[in-house]
Amino acid sequence: MAVPKQRHSKARGAKRRTHWKLHGPGLVACPQCHKPKLQHRICPSCGFYRGSKVLEQTAE
């Protein structure tokens, strides 16, 4: 098994970890009701997906 011969500095380790970050969800506007929804999912507010009604909304 490979073992490092020299210790890496804190700066070098931090440079490697610069891309370890959280990203927000990919929200898009629903073409029917224009509310934000996740991409490639049924809209939770109107129930449409790709222009067709998929989910019936119940009155609360």
Backbone as a ProteinNet text record, in pm:
[ID]
protein_1_A
[PRIMARY]
MAVPKQRHSKARGAKRRTHWKLHGPGLVACPQCHKPKLQHRICPSCGFYRGSKVLEQTAE
[TERTIARY]
84.2	0	88.2	50.4	131.1	118.8	230	234.6	306.7	248.8	316.3	449.9	551.1	684.4	693.4	620.4	622.4	480.4	470.3	339.9	293.7	165.6	111.7	75.3	98.1	68.2	-83.1	-125.1	-267.4	-319.1	-235	-276.4	-301.3	-218.2	-235.1	-362.5	-389.6	-513.8	-636.2	-627.1	-738.8	-763.9	-657.1	-673.6	-748.3	-722.1	-789.3	-937.1	-968.1	-1105.6	-1188.3	-1139.3	-1214	-1346.8	-1360.1	-1482.5	-1580.4	-1550.9	-1642.2	-1741.5	-1841.7	-1937.3	-2078.1	-2170.8	-2311.2	-2371.4	-2460.5	-2531.7	-2680.2	-2748.4	-2891.8	-2966.4	-3093.1	-3170	-3192.1	-3201.1	-3221.6	-3367.6	-3407.6	-3546.7	-3569.5	-3684.4	-3726.7	-3870.6	-3916	-4054.1	-4144.1	-4255.5	-4352.8	-4415.8	-4424.8	-4483.6	-4633.7	-4702.4	-4846.2	-4878.8	-4823.8	-4860.4	-4748.8	-4629.4	-4513.6	-4461.5	-4488	-4430	-4303.8	-4207.6	-4083.6	-4108.7	-4041.5	-4051.1	-3917.6	-3893.4	-3772.2	-3780.8	-3665.5	-3662.1	-3701.6	-3769.7	-3808.7	-3897	-3978.7	-4071	-4208.9	-4311.1	-4447.4	-4453.3	-4522.1	-4537	-4627.2	-4581.8	-4664.4	-4784.3	-4781.2	-4891.9	-5004.2	-4970.6	-5076.8	-5092.2	-4991.5	-5002.6	-4971.9	-4912	-4880	-4736.5	-4713.2	-4577.9	-4572.8	-4484.4	-4463.9	-4593.9	-4672.2	-4790.8	-4915.8	-4911.6	-5031.5	-5059.5	-5187	-5228.9	-5198.5	-5115.7	-5074.3	-5131.3	-5143.6	-5184.6	-5303	-5408.4	-5524.7	-5500	-5524	-5505.5	-5632	-5617.1	-5731.5	-5746	-5869.8	-5894.3	-5865.7	-5787.8	-5752.5	-5837.9
-118.6	0	124.2	223.3	344	428.2	478.5	564.3	692.3	810.4	934.5	951.7	995.2	1013.4	1143.7	1246.1	1377.1	1414.4	1497.6	1546.1	1659.5	1659.1	1768.7	1885	2005.7	2123.7	2146.5	2229.3	2263.3	2334.5	2419.3	2493.4	2397.8	2297.3	2202.8	2120.3	2080.5	2007.2	2093.4	2222.2	2314.7	2338.7	2342.3	2359.4	2240.9	2123	2004.2	2004.4	2061.1	2059.9	2180.6	2264.1	2384.7	2353	2236.4	2202.8	2122.8	2099.8	2028.4	2128.6	2163.6	2261.5	2214.9	2266.5	2232.5	2321	2263.8	2338.6	2335.9	2442.9	2449	2361.8	2336.2	2253.2	2325.8	2248	2304.4	2338.6	2458.1	2499.3	2567.8	2539	2604.8	2649.5	2740.7	2787.4	2689.1	2653.6	2564.9	2638.3	2574.8	2644.5	2669.4	2596.2	2612.8	2722.2	2706.8	2799.5	2897.4	2881.3	2970.8	2972.7	2868.5	2857.2	2772.6	2791.6	2713.3	2566.1	2479	2334.8	2272.7	2149.9	2078.1	2031.3	2027.8	1985.8	1840	1805.3	1669.2	1606.2	1685.1	1635.8	1695.2	1630.6	1684	1810.2	1912.6	2036.2	2009	2036.8	2008.5	2100.9	2217.5	2311	2290.2	2255.1	2238.7	2094.9	2009.1	1869.1	1839.7	1932.1	1911	1862	1778.9	1737.7	1728	1802.4	1806.6	1835.4	1928	1975.3	1892.8	1785.9	1706.4	1693.2	1683.7	1672.5	1530.4	1518.7	1388.5	1361.5	1465.9	1450.8	1540.1	1482.6	1560.1	1624.7	1753	1825.9	1815.7	1790.6	1786.7	1919.7	1960.9	2086	2064.5	2153.1	2141.2	2231.8
0	0	0	-76.7	-88	38.1	84.7	202.9	162.8	194.7	156.5	228.8	153.8	211	289.3	245.6	311.1	352.4	454.5	501.4	410.1	373.5	292.7	384.6	338.9	419.2	427.2	521.6	537.1	412.5	353.4	233.8	116.5	104.1	-6.7	12	135.7	162.1	139.9	174.6	155.1	6.2	-73.8	-218.3	-278.7	-228.9	-280.2	-243.4	-126.9	-78	-121	-209.5	-246.6	-313.9	-376	-447.7	-363.1	-236.1	-146.8	-91.4	-165.4	-116.2	-145.9	-71.2	-90.2	-198	-275.6	-377.9	-344.4	-376	-353.6	-452.8	-428.1	-521.2	-653.5	-761.1	-894.6	-916.4	-876.4	-889.8	-1024	-1085	-1208.3	-1189.1	-1271.8	-1264.6	-1339	-1278.6	-1342	-1460.1	-1578.4	-1692.5	-1678.4	-1590.8	-1573.5	-1471.6	-1348.2	-1240.3	-1205.4	-1263.7	-1245.6	-1102.5	-1024.5	-891	-900.1	-808.1	-816	-784.8	-862.3	-841.3	-876.7	-831.7	-866.6	-1011.5	-1078.1	-1217.7	-1231.2	-1339.6	-1373.3	-1266.2	-1198.1	-1096	-1122.3	-1067.4	-1075.1	-990.6	-1039.2	-963.5	-843	-721.1	-603.7	-588.6	-653.2	-635.7	-737.3	-863	-963.6	-1011.8	-994	-1032.1	-1177.5	-1250.1	-1391.3	-1406.1	-1508.4	-1546.1	-1697.1	-1758.7	-1903.9	-1978.6	-1927.6	-1996.5	-1976.5	-1897.6	-1875.2	-1725.9	-1690.7	-1550.9	-1503.8	-1402	-1352.4	-1214.4	-1134.9	-995.4	-968.3	-911.2	-872.4	-736.8	-726.8	-602	-518.1	-389.5	-299	-227.8	-201.7	-130.1	17.6	73.7	216.1	301
[MASK]
++++++++++++++++++++++++++++++++++++++++++++++++++++++++++++

